[in-house]
Amino acid sequence: MTGYNGFLGKSILKGLRDKSEFLTLSRSSGDYKVSLEKEIPNFKQNFKLVIHAAGKAHSIPKTGAEKKEFYDVNVLGTLNLLKGLEKCGLPKEFVFISSVSVYGLEIGNNISEEHSLLARDSYGLSKIEAERVVKKWCGDNQVVCTILRLPLLVGENPPGNLGAMVKAINRGYYFNIGGGVAKKSMVLAKDVASFIPIVAPIGGIYNLTDGVHPSFSELSLEISKSKKEQFSLPLPIAKLIAKIGDFLGTKAPINSLKLKKITSDLVFDDSKARGLLNWKPESVLDYLKRENLV
């Protein structure tokens, strides 16, 4: 498994029944210490299953070098991994961790795996290209190929936007906008981990969500220790602030585009996994009722 020390990688490793049979790869630790974007790994054995979870996570690049890093890590890194596998012997199964960002959407409901890949940002484009590389390589070499397109991941010490939300709630400065009614797809990292051994021998491309798609209001309420509803900024006031942000440019914390994204549903359809492979994840809200992220 690559990227074993990342947020999802840790959950996958934790969920493995026999960890002794699994070897790991990352830049600075594990059985293989390799910077995949810079070198081809020299594996000393072949593998039945490869889980490629390493990659540069979604962020907004500020420079051309940061944009290029998405390609280097997510595409060149994948190519180098595949070249290393060719030298040591082909695996039977390959699982690639992708993202719903490949669809390039900020608004939408029930978006299925059949939707066009419309991403235009550096991260989404790098994931599209990496998917293409993996699918072709697996097809050419008769390797069972699985691609998991994941939304926001939830679990202990979450990274990214959810981690920022938890921190803001913990410090008492989080607020919703317009009642926080916008629904977003998310999934528990532990459920993705448990799904991998089931799907790997079968293959295919799958969206994975919890099927509930909680709203910001529901999410913030369950995260909060006090279980009190968070303050909600009225939408007309938020729109006025966003208009000011449009004039201020990139330094503004919010603009009209960001506001639209925050207040719009973005929900993905995981019925393919449910129908074909009996995907039955836990609701994120139920998980939060049981666990305390703050």
C-alpha positions in Angstrom: 0.0 0.0 0.0 1.2 3.5 -0.9 0.4 6.5 1.2 -0.2 4.3 4.3 0.6 7.1 6.7 -2.1 9.4 5.3 -5.5 9.9 6.8 -7.2 7.2 4.7 -4.1 5.0 4.6 -4.0 4.7 8.4 -7.7 3.6 8.3 -7.0 1.0 5.7 -4.0 -0.3 7.5 -5.9 -0.4 10.8 -8.7 -2.4 9.2 -6.5 -5.1 7.6 -7.0 -8.5 9.2 -3.4 -9.6 8.7 -1.1 -6.6 8.7 2.0 -8.8 8.6 1.2 -9.7 5.0 1.0 -6.1 4.0 4.0 -4.0 2.9 3.9 -0.2 2.9 5.4 2.6 0.9 5.8 6.4 1.6 8.4 9.1 1.3 9.9 8.8 4.7 8.7 5.6 6.4 7.4 2.1 5.8 8.9 -0.9 4.1 9.8 1.1 1.0 10.9 4.7 1.4 10.3 6.2 -2.0 9.3 9.6 -3.5 7.3 8.2 -6.3 7.2 11.5 -8.2 11.0 11.3 -8.4 11.9 7.7 -8.8 10.8 4.2 -9.8 10.6 1.9 -6.8 12.7 -1.2 -6.7 10.4 -3.8 -5.2 12.0 -7.0 -3.8 8.9 -9.1 -4.3 5.7 -9.2 -6.2 2.2 -8.5 -4.9 -1.3 -10.0 -5.2 -3.0 -6.6 -4.3 -1.8 -3.1 -4.6 -3.6 -0.2 -3.0 -2.5 3.2 -4.3 -3.6 5.7 -1.7 -0.6 8.1 -2.1 -1.2 11.5 -3.7 -1.2 15.2 -3.2 -4.4 16.2 -1.5 -6.9 18.8 -2.8 -5.8 22.4 -2.1 -5.9 25.7 -4.0 -2.5 26.2 -5.7 -1.0 29.7 -5.4 1.9 29.3 -7.8 2.7 27.5 -11.1 5.0 25.3 -9.1 2.2 24.2 -6.8 0.0 23.5 -9.8 2.8 21.3 -11.3 3.1 19.4 -8.1 -0.3 17.9 -8.5 0.8 16.4 -11.8 4.1 15.3 -10.5 2.8 13.5 -7.4 -0.6 12.2 -8.7 0.3 11.4 -12.3 4.1 10.9 -12.5 4.0 9.2 -9.1 1.4 6.7 -10.4 3.4 6.1 -13.6 6.5 5.3 -11.6 4.7 3.0 -9.3 3.3 1.0 -12.3 6.8 0.8 -13.8 8.1 -0.6 -10.5 5.4 -3.2 -10.5 6.2 -4.2 -14.1 9.8 -5.0 -13.0 8.9 -7.1 -10.0 5.9 -9.0 -11.4 2.3 -7.9 -12.0 -0.2 -7.9 -9.2 -3.6 -9.6 -9.7 -5.6 -6.6 -8.3 -5.0 -2.8 -8.3 -7.1 -0.3 -6.2 -6.7 3.4 -7.0 -8.0 6.0 -4.6 -9.5 8.8 -6.6 -11.9 11.6 -5.9 -15.3 13.0 -6.8 -13.3 16.1 -7.8 -12.9 14.4 -11.3 -16.5 15.4 -12.1 -15.5 19.1 -11.8 -18.8 20.0 -10.1 -19.6 22.4 -7.3 -23.4 21.9 -7.4 -25.5 18.9 -8.2 -27.6 16.0 -6.9 -27.3 12.2 -7.5 -24.1 12.5 -9.6 -23.3 8.9 -10.8 -20.1 7.3 -12.1 -21.5 7.8 -15.7 -21.2 11.6 -15.4 -18.6 13.3 -17.6 -15.3 14.1 -16.1 -15.3 17.9 -16.3 -12.6 19.0 -13.8 -10.5 22.0 -14.9 -8.5 22.6 -11.7 -5.0 21.2 -11.2 -6.1 18.6 -8.6 -9.1 17.3 -10.6 -7.2 17.1 -13.8 -4.3 15.2 -12.2 -6.8 12.7 -10.8 -8.5 12.3 -14.2 -5.1 11.6 -15.9 -4.1 9.2 -13.1 -7.3 7.3 -13.5 -6.7 7.1 -17.3 -3.2 5.8 -16.7 -4.3 3.2 -14.2 -7.2 1.9 -16.4 -5.0 1.5 -19.5 -2.2 -0.2 -17.6 -4.6 -2.6 -15.9 -6.3 -3.3 -19.2 -3.1 -3.9 -21.0 -1.8 -6.3 -18.3 -5.0 -8.1 -17.3 -4.9 -6.7 -13.8 -8.3 -6.3 -12.0 -8.8 -2.5 -11.7 -10.8 -0.7 -9.0 -11.2 3.0 -8.8 -12.8 4.6 -5.8 -14.1 8.1 -6.2 -14.4 9.5 -2.7 -16.0 12.7 -1.3 -15.1 14.3 2.0 -13.6 11.7 4.3 -14.7 11.6 8.0 -12.9 10.0 10.9 -10.7 10.7 13.9 -8.5 13.8 13.4 -9.9 14.6 9.9 -7.9 16.8 7.6 -8.9 19.5 5.2 -12.2 21.4 5.4 -13.8 19.1 8.0 -10.7 19.4 10.2 -11.0 23.2 9.9 -14.7 23.1 10.8 -14.0 21.0 13.9 -11.3 23.4 15.0 -13.6 26.4 14.4 -16.4 24.8 16.4 -14.0 23.9 19.2 -12.8 27.5 19.4 -16.2 28.9 19.2 -16.0 30.9 16.0 -17.8 28.6 13.6 -21.1 29.7 12.0 -23.4 28.4 9.3 -24.7 30.5 6.4 -28.4 30.7 5.4 -29.3 28.0 8.0 -26.6 25.6 6.8 -29.1 23.6 4.7 -26.8 22.7 1.9 -26.1 18.9 1.7 -22.7 17.5 1.0 -21.7 13.9 0.3 -19.2 12.4 2.7 -18.1 8.9 3.9 -16.3 7.3 6.8 -12.7 6.4 6.2 -13.2 3.1 8.1 -16.0 2.1 5.7 -13.9 2.7 2.7 -11.2 0.6 4.3 -13.6 -2.3 4.9 -14.9 -2.1 1.4 -11.5 -2.5 -0.3 -11.1 -6.3 0.3 -14.7 -6.8 -1.0 -14.3 -4.8 -4.2 -10.7 -5.5 -5.2 -11.2 -9.0 -6.7 -14.2 -7.7 -8.7 -13.0 -4.3 -10.0 -14.9 -1.3 -11.4 -15.4 2.4 -10.7 -17.4 3.4 -7.7 -18.6 6.5 -5.9 -18.7 5.9 -2.1 -20.8 8.0 0.3 -22.7 7.4 3.5 -26.0 7.7 1.6 -27.3 10.4 4.0 -25.4 13.4 2.7 -25.7 15.6 5.9 -26.2 19.3 5.8 -23.8 21.8 7.4 -26.3 22.4 10.1 -26.7 18.7 11.0 -22.9 18.2 10.8 -22.0 21.2 13.0 -24.7 20.2 15.5 -23.4 16.7 16.0 -19.7 17.9 16.2 -20.5 20.5 18.8 -19.9 19.3 22.4 -22.8 21.4 23.6 -25.2 20.0 21.0 -26.5 23.5 20.5 -27.2 24.9 17.1 -24.5 27.0 15.7 -25.1 30.7 14.8 -26.3 31.1 11.2 -25.5 34.2 9.2 -28.5 35.3 7.2 -28.1 34.7 3.5 -28.7 38.3 2.4 -25.9 39.5 4.7 -23.6 36.8 3.5 -24.3 37.8 -0.1 -23.4 41.4 0.7 -20.2 40.3 2.3 -19.4 38.1 -0.7 -20.0 41.1 -3.1 -17.4 43.1 -1.1 -15.1 40.0 -1.4 -15.5 40.1 -5.2 -13.9 43.5 -5.2 -11.2 42.7 -2.8 -9.9 39.8 -4.8 -7.9 36.7 -3.6 -7.3 38.1 -0.2 -11.0 38.1 0.7 -12.1 35.1 2.9 -15.3 34.7 0.9 -16.7 35.9 -2.5 -19.8 35.2 -4.5 -18.4 32.0 -6.0 -17.4 30.5 -2.7 -20.7 31.5 -1.2 -22.6 29.7 -3.9 -20.5 26.6 -3.3 -21.1 26.7 0.4 -24.9 27.1 0.1 -25.5 24.6 -2.7 -26.0 20.8 -2.5 -23.3 18.6 -3.9 -24.5 15.0 -3.6 -23.1 11.9 -5.3 -24.9 8.6 -6.1 -23.4 5.4 -4.7 -26.2 3.1 -5.8 -23.8 1.1 -8.0 -21.8 0.0 -5.0 -24.9 -0.7 -3.0 -26.6 -2.7 -5.8 -23.6 -4.7 -7.0 -21.6 -5.2 -3.8 -24.1 -4.6 -0.9 -22.3 -1.4 0.2 -23.9 -0.6 3.6 -21.8 2.2 5.2 -22.6 3.8 8.5 -24.1 7.2 8.5 -21.6 10.0 9.3 -24.1 11.5 11.7 -24.5 8.3 13.6 -20.8 8.0 13.9 -20.5 11.6 15.2 -23.2 10.9 17.8 -21.0 8.0 19.1 -17.6 9.7 18.7 -16.4 13.1 19.8 -14.3 15.0 17.2 -14.0 18.2 19.1 
